[in-house]
Amino acid sequence: MIYKKRLTLLLAAAILTGEPGVTHAQINPPAGQSALSKAAETQLIEVLRSGAPYKEKTDACRALAKDGSKDAVPALAALLGDEKLNHMARYALEQIPDPAVEVALRDALGRLQGLPLIGVISSVGTRRDINAIAALTRLLNSADAGVADAAAHSLGRIGTVASGKALQAALSKPTPALYDGVLRCAETLPRKDAAALYDAIRKPPAPQPIRMAALRGAILARQEQGVPLVMGALRGADYAPVLAAVQSARELPGAAVTKALAAEVGKLTGERQILLVQVLGDRRDPVAGPQLAAMVRKSDGPLRVVAVRSLVQIGDVATSPLLAEMAAGDDVDVARVARAGLAGFAGREVEAPISAMLQSKNPKARSVAAELVAQRRMTGAIPQLLVGANDADATVANASIRAIGEIGGDAQAPALVKILVSGASLAEAERALSTIYTRNRDASVANALIAALPTAPTASKLSIMRVLRRVGGPAALPAMRAAMQDTNAEVRENAMRNLAEWPTVEVLPDLISMAKTPLSPTIKILALRGFLRLVPQQTVSPEQKLASLKEALLLVERPEEKRLALAALGGTPTVESLALVVRDLTNPELKQEASTAAVTIGEQLVKTQPAAVTEAMNLVLKATQDKQIVKRAQDLLR
């Protein structure tokens, strides 16, 4: 930079001529000291006073802004009348922490005009010079609108009682800048003085946005005494002040404010009442609980919904009995909000009202309570749920059984099996037993089911078998095999269907037997599908898997099962399985699956059987256009 080069030369010349005070330590001082020596500052001041180019002077201003002292103020002040350098000179002056700056800026207020004057007025506001208030007050009446506006802004930034009075006195001829200055000034004043200033602009002729901002400020400045302003706005015909008042009411601190607002809620009607009820909820202050509870009891429709939601927001467990009553009511919206509150309240105090609901004469209350018990994981209520599981009301019984499934354990399995055998709530009891076993993996569930299976009614047997199929295991399989010999044809068929979906490989002999001597074409298909699904899961050699698959292939008749067989062969990497797969490359219905299986086998055999893989991949490339399969085959050929 030109300035830096020139300054370096000046300092070097000073050192060579023996100028005292200019040393390396002054140019590069230790950490924590000013980065500008007195001699260097002098040189910068000389640049400002000289005929140096604009760039050098702005660089000098920037350097003085960082480390300048009182000595630089006169030179910087002399530039305030220069429209090009005014900004940089002010930038430097604003940073220098010396009262001489305020003196210089006040002096400039009386001698400058136009844009330079506007800039200086702004700097006076930045420095918050209380001694400039009188001068700025005079400038509020300037014929130059820009000057008057700048004075208003600066008086607002100074933010004292005196500057506020000056702004308020000028409101006889209001301007947007005056309103902005008043709002800015009020933000920094003591609450009492701020309230008076806000009051001066919260009515016409001030524009509506200004009035709304002033209303908010007036309310917050008054704290608890601002509640009448809130209520006045809520009762007014104009909706804009309502929004400002509602937001302010949310911000006002303290339980006393909540209590005062709650005392007024019954004096409003319609939408305004709903708004205030929402405010009480947003404040989350328990002191509003009694008024909101009363509102819930005597209201209906949207107001009751909002009142219940506000009670939930407050989170006072003392209101949980009322919420329990609402949770079982006929109003769907109210009940939904109340249930959400009861489910989400912290602490165990809320559990007593929920337990009481389980004893209610109202079936709806009992079913809702069972759902809440599950949501809150109230394991202590399981004995009551077991009673409810046998309730004469099906809705209550089903809700109780679902809850037992959610929070119960193996100890409840016998009771659920008993319900299953009784034929009541079959679907829910079946689901609950499956859920408990999935969660705990305890064999006692299977044992209870196996013991009940032989003597259970047909419908119950079908449910028990479905649960046993999900449970699986060595104890369950013999029971399922025995069911295949049941005297009831429906039970026999369902036993076979469940074996076809069995989760473990122990059932493979049963499945191949069922496929060879099927009860029906459907059972044959299901058995083959189950067999082909389980063969790859065996922990045996590829050759043994292949032998099983070849046995199944002799029975396969449909393309659907043949596709499953090809997928299973793909997981059996032998030369023979590759040969079996390749045979179907010419079958239009199977060539896609055959190509995939062939490439999969080839990737596992390419190092040990390259010739067989090469031959197979060439056939694959002829059979498919699938880009991914083609790429895999080409990679193998390489």
N, C-alpha and C positions, 0 to 999 in steps of 0.2 A: 504493500500500500504506500502511496506517495507520502501521506502524512507520517507514517512510521519511519520511512526512509529519511525524511527531512528531520524528524525529531532525533533520530539516531545520530545524524550528522551534527546537529546542534549540540547534543550532549557530548559527543566525541570532541568537538571543538572546545567545549568548556573544559573538558579534562586536560586536553593538550595545552591550553593556555593557562592552566593552573587555577581555573575557577574553583573556589572553595565550595565544598558541600556536595559536589556531584561525584558519587562513587559507585562502584559496582553494587554495593549493598543497598544504595538508594534506588537504583534502577531495578534490582532484583532483591527486595527486602525479605527477611525471614518470614515464615508463616505467621499469620495473625496480625502483621503490621500492614499499613497502607501500601498498596502496590504503586503509589505515586509519590516520589520524593518532592520536596519543596521546589527544587530546581526544575524538575520535570514539569511540575504544575505551572511554574512561571513561564516555561517555554510554551505550554499549551495556551496560556492566557495571551501570550504574544501572538500566537497564531490567530486567535479570535480578533485581536485588535489590528492585525495586519491586513493586507490585501490578498491574503491566501485564497485559493480557489474554494468553491462551495464544498467540495468533498472533504478537503482538509479541515475545514471549520466544523463540519458535522461530525467528523471523527474525533476532533478535539472535544466537542460537546459530549460525545458518548463517553470518552475517557474521564472527563470531569464529573459526569453523572455518577460514575462508579466510585471515584476517590477524591472529588474536588472538595475544597474548603471554602471558608468565608472569603478568602482572597479572590476567588474566581467569580464571586457574585457580581461585582460591577461590570466586568467584561461580558458576562452572560446577559445581564440586564440590558446592556447597550444593544443587544441583538433583538430584543423583544419587538422593536418596531419594524424589523425586517420580515416581510411576509414569507420569504423563503426559509429563513433561519429561525423564525419565531418558534416553531414546533420543537426543534432540537434544543434551543436555548431553554425553553420551558421544561423540557424533559430533564435537562441537567439540573436546573434550579429546584425542581420538585424533589430531587434525590438528596440535595445537600442539607444536612441536619443543622442549620444555623438560623437564628431569628432574622439575620440580615436578609434572608430570602423573602420573608413576609414583607419587610420594609420595602424592598425593591419592587415586589409585585404590587403592593398598594400604591407606590409612587407611579407605576405604569398605568394604573387604573385611571389616573387623572390626566394622562397625556397622550394616550393612544386612542385610535378609532378603528372601526371596521373589524376585519378578521383578526388582526393582531390583538385588539382589545378583547374580542371574544375568547381567544386562546388564553390570555392572561386571566380573565374571569374564571375560566375552567380550572386553571392552576391554583387560584386562590381557594376554590372549593376543594380541590384535592388536598391542599395543605390545611384545610379547616381553620382558616385564620379568623378568629372571632373579632379581631380588631378591624376587619374589613367589612363588617356587617353594615355599617352606616353607608359606606361608599356603594356597596352592592345594592342597598335599598334605594339609593338615588337612581342607580342604573336600571332599576325595574321600570322606570318611567321613560326610558330612552326611546327616542323616535325610531331607532334602529331595532327592528323586531328581533334580530339575531342577538344583539347585545342584551335586550330585556330577557329573552329566553335563557341565555347563558347565566345571567344574574339569578334568575329563579332557580335554575338547577344547582348553582353553587350555594345559594342560601340553604337549599334543602340538604346538601351534603355537609355543610357546617353543622347542622342539626342541633341547634341550641334553642332555648326558649325565646331568646331575642330574635334569632333568624326566623323562627316560626311565626312570631308576631308580625314581623315585616311582611312575610308571605301572606298571612291572613289579611293584613290591611290592604294588600293589593288585589284581593279577590273581587273588588268592585268592578274590575275589568279583567275577568278571568281569561286565561289562555291555557292550552294544554301543558305548556311548560310550568306554569304556576301550579296547576294541579299535581303535576309530577313532583315538583319541589315540595309541596305540602306533604304528600304521601311519604316521600323520602325522609323529610325532616321528622315526621311523626314517629317513624320507625325507631329513632334513636332517643326520643324524649322520655322522661319519666311518665308513668301511665296516666296520671291525672292531666298533665299538659298534652300528652298525645291524644287523649280522648277529646279534649276541646278542639284540637286541630282537625281531627277526623270529623267531628260534628260539623265543622264549617263547610265541608264539601260533600256530605252524604245526602244532600237534597239538591233539586234543580236550582240553578241551571247547569250543574255539573252533569256531564254525560253519564249514561247508565253504568258503563264499566268502572268509572271513577267512583260513583256512588256505591257500587257493590264492594269495591276494595275498601272504601272508607267505612262502610258498615261493618265489614269484618274487623277492621282495625279498631273501631269504636267498641265493639263487643269484647274483643280480646283485651283491650286496654282496661276495661272495667272489671274483668274477671267475673266474680259471682254477681256483681251488680249489672253485668251485661245481659243477664237472663231476660229482663223486661224488653230489651231491644230485640232479642231473638223472638220472643212471643209476639211482639208488635209486628215484626215482619211476617210471622206465620199467620197472623190474622189479616194481613193486608191483601188487597186485591191484586197487586202486582206480583207476578211469580218470580221475577229475577231476584228481588231481595230475599225471597224464601230460600233460594238455593244458597245465597251467601250466608244467611243466618244458620241454616242447617249445617253447613261446613264449619262455621265458627263454633257452633254448639258442640261439635265433635272434638274440637281442639281445646276448649276451655278445660283447665285442669281442676281436679278436686271433687270429693264426694259431696260437698255442699252444693256445687253446681248441679250435679246429678239429681240430688234431692229436690232442688228448686225446679228443675225441668220436669221431673216426674210428677210434682205437685200440679203442674199445668196441663198434663197430657189429657186429663178428663175434660178440659174446657174447650178442646178443639173438636172438630168433626171432619169426616171425610178424609180426603187425601192428606191434608195438613196433619191430621192426627196420626195417620200412618207414618208420615215422615218423622214425626217426633218420637214415635215408638221405635223406629229404626235407629234413630240417634241414640236412644237409651241402650239399645243392644250394642251398638258400635262402641259405646263408652265402657262396656264390660264392668260396670260398677254394681255390686250386689245391692247397694242401697235402693236401687230402682226395682228390686224384685217384688215387693208387696204391691206396688201400683201396677206392674205388668201382670202379676198373677190375677189381680182383680179385673184387669182388662181382658184377660183370657176367659175368665168365667162369665163375663156379661156381654161379650162381643161375639160376632160370628163373621163368616166370610173372610175376605182378605185381611181385615184388621186382626182377626184371631190368629190367622197364619203368621202374620208379622209379629204379633205379640209373643207367640210361642217361640218363634225363631229368635227373638231378642232374649227371651229367658234362657234359651239354649246357649246363645253367645255369652251371656253373663256367666254361665257355668256354675250357678249356685246350687249345690246338691239339696238344699232345703226345699227347692221347688220340684224335686224329682217325684214326689207323690202326685202333684198336679200333672206333671208330664206323663206319668204312668196312666192317669185317668184319660188324658187326651190321646195317648197312643192307642187306646182301644176304642176310640170314638168312631162315629160314622163319617166324619169329615176326612176324606182321604188325604188332602194336603196337610191338614193339621196333624193327623196321625203320623204321616211320614216324617215331618219335622220333629215331632216329639220322640219318635223312636230313634231317630238319628242322635238326638240329644242324650237319651238314656244310654244308648250304646257307647257314646263317646265320652261321657263324664268321667273324670279321673276319680280315683279313690273307691273304697268299698262301701261307702255310706249309701250309694245309690242302689246297692244290691237288695236291700231290705224291701223297698217298694216293688221291685221286680219279683222277688220271692212271694210277696203278698198277692201279686197278680196271678201267680200260679194257683192260688186258692180261690180265685174269684168265681162267683156264680155265673159270670158272663163267659161263655166259651171263647169269644173273640179275644177277651183279655188273657185267657189262659194260653191260647195259641201264640199271641204276640209275645207273652212273657217267655215262652219256650224259645222263640227266635232270639230274644234279647239275651237269654241265658247262654245260648250258643255263641252269640257275637261277643259277649263279655267273658267267655270262657269260665263261667261260674260253676266249677266242678262240685262245689258244695251243694248245688241244687240238683245233682243227679238223682238222689232218692225221690225227689218230687217229680222229676222227669219220668222216672220209671212208673210212677203212679199215673202220670198223664199219658204214658204210652198205651195204657189200657182204657183211656177215657171213652165214654160212650159217644162223644162227638168225634167224628173221623178227622176233622181239621185239627183238633187239639191233639189227638193221638199221633197223627202224621208229623205235626210240628215237634212233638216231644221226641219221637223216634229219630227224626232228623238231627235234633240237638244232641241226643245220646251218641249218634254216629260221629258228630263233630267233636265232642269233648269227652266221650266215654272211653272205656278201655276193655280189656279182655274180661274183667269181672262182670261186665254187663252183657257179654255174649250169650250166656245161658238164657237170660231174660228175653233177649231179642230172638233167639232161636224158638223159644216158647211162643212168642207172638207170631213168628213165621209159621209154626206148626198149627197154630190156632186158625190160620187163614185170614186174620185181620191185618190190615196195613202191609200186605205182602211186599209191594214194591219198595216202600220205605224201609221195612225191616231188612230186606235183602240188601238195599243200598247201604244201610247203616253198618251191617256186618262186614260188607266188603270194605267200607271206609276204615273201620277199626282194624281189620287185618292188614290192609295196605299200610296203615300208619305204624302198627306195632309188630307185625310179623310174628305173632304168637300162635303156636300150634293149638292152644286151647280153643281157639275159634273153630278150627277144623274138627277137633274132637267133639265139640258140642253139636256141630252139624252132622257128623257121621253117626253119632248116637241117635239122632232124631230121624235120620233118613228112612229107615226101613218101615216105620209105622206112621209116617206122616201122610196126610191126604195128598192126592195127586198134585193139586196146584202148589202145595207147599213143597212137595218133592222137586218139582221143576225149579222153584226158587232156590232150594238148598243146593241142587246140583250146579246151578249157575254160580253160586258163591264158591262152592268147592272147586270149580274150574278156575276161578280167579285165585283161590288160595293155592291149589296144586299140592305137590308134596307126596311123599310115599304113603302116608296114611289115607289121603283122599283118593288116590288112584284105585285101590281095591274096592272102595265103596262105589266108585263110578262103574267099575267093571261089574259089580254085583247088580247095579241098577240096570245094566244092559240085559239082565235076565228077568227083570220084573214082569209080572203077569200083565201089567198095563202097557199096551202098545205105545201110548203117548210117552210114558216114562222111558221105555226102551229107546225110542227114537231120540228123545232129548238127551239121554245119556250118551248116545253115539255122537250127537251134534256137539256136545260139550267136550267129548274126547277129541273130536276133530279140531277143536280150538285150544287143546291143552297146552300149557306153556312150556313143558319140559319134554326131553327126548325119551323118557321112559315109556311113553305111550306108543312109540313107533311100531312095535309088534301088533298092537291092537289095531292100529290104523291100516296096516297092510292087509291084515285079516279081514277087516271090514270092507276094504276095497275089493278083495277077491270074492267074498261072498256077501254082497251088499244086501241090506234090507230093502233098499230102493235105489234108483239111479241117482237121486239127490244125495243120499248117504255115501254112495261111491265117490261122487265128485268131491264132497266135503272131506272124506277120508283121504283121498289122493292129495288134495290141496294141503291138508294138515301134514301129511307125510312129507311132501316136497318142501314144505316150510321148515320142518324140523331136521331133516337129514343133514343140511350144512352145519347145524348147531352141534353135531356130535363131536366128541374129542377122540376120533379114530383116524386111521390113515386114509388118504385119498382113495386108495383102492377099495377099502371097505365102504366108503361113501358111494363110490361108483357102483359097487355091487347092489347096494340098496336102490340107487336111482334106476339101474337097468331093470330091476324087478318091477319098479313102478311104471317104467316106460312101456312095459308089456301090457299094462292095464289102461294107459292113457288113450283116450279117444278124441278128445276135443282140443282145438288149438289153444284154448285158454289154459288148460293144464300143461300142454306141451311148452308153452312159454315159461311157466313156472319151472318145468324140468330143465329147460335150457339155462335159466338163471342159476339153478342149483348146480348144473354141470360146469358153469363158468367158475364156480368156486371149488371145483374138483380138478386140480391140475395133473392130468395124466394124458399120455398119448392116446389112449383108448377113448377118453372123454372128448378129446379134441376131434377124433374121428367121428364120434357120434354127433357132435355139434355140426361139423362140416356138411353132413348129409342133408341138413335142413337149409343150407344156403340157397338152394334152388327153389325152395318153397316160398311163394310170394307172401303167404300169411305169416311166415316165421323167419324170414331172412334177416330182418332187423335184429331180433333177439339172438339169432344164431351168430350173426356177425359180431355182436357185442361179446357174446360168450367166447367165441373163437379167439378174439383179440385178448380177452382177459386171461384165458388159458395160455395163449402164446407168450404173453409177457412173463409168465411164471416158468415156462419151459424153454425159452429161447436159448439159454446157455447150455442146457443139457440135451436138447433135442432140436438143434437148428434146422435140420433137413425137414422134419415134419412141420415145424412152424413156418418155414419158408413156403412150403407147398400150400399150407392152409391160408397164409396171408395173401397169396396170389389169388386164391379163390374168393377171399373176402373182398378184395379190390374189384373183382368182377361183379360181386353180388350187391354192393351197397354204394350209395352216393353220399352217405352221411359224412360230413367233412371231418368231424372229430374221430370217427372210427377209421376213416381213410388215413388220417395222419398217424394214428397209433399203429396201423398196419404197416405203413411205409417206414416208420421208425424201426419196427421190428425187422423189416427186410434189409435195412441198412446195416 
